[in-house]
């Protein structure tokens, strides 16, 4: 059971917009800690996609955007492309745990 | 170019030990906290351990506390994870990851090394 809750899967057709939610609690996202997102293409290492809730590292297309509100965060992908098919993970900090770094369980994005 | 290259994975029997290494290049290794994150087959990401730039602060996940030891050698630009009393549930790909200046996120990851614990 992950501290951060994500839907196991989402899907969309090419060109569409999809969102992936990440729900936490008052000890992590709700406490004001930043949310970060990673993309893991099949058979590869995770890659930083969004940091600090809504910032994109250099090289990440602006089709990817992040937002945070209350105890939840969201990753939005617009203009869906086949190459976006991957697993997506949210991550934050939790003040109530000795293991301060927490991940969501991951969401598998399928491009139809 | 930032590079993180893990090594040391393999097959080990339950109760055995293994030492993972992560060779860093392309950045000032001694300025960054480093982490180990693992991923069991077909499962999600699990943070394992972190070590601050000067080794002053070290943290572990409850699942590995008392069995794993993280360390680093800034002179050799290397990160290590000594894993003792290994269990079947420790089977995973282990990634080393650079942490961005105390912001608790990981901007670069290695390719991972597979640890399999089985008799």
Interface residues (C-beta under 8 A of the other chain):
Chain A: X2 X33 X34 X36 X38 X44 X45 X46 X47 X48 X51 X52 X57 X89 X91 X92 X93 X98 X99 X100 X101 X102 X103 X104 X105 X106
Chain B: X35 X37 X44 X45 X46 X47 X50 X59 X60 X61 X62 X65 X95 X100 X103 X104 X105 X106 X107 X108 X109 X110 X111 X112
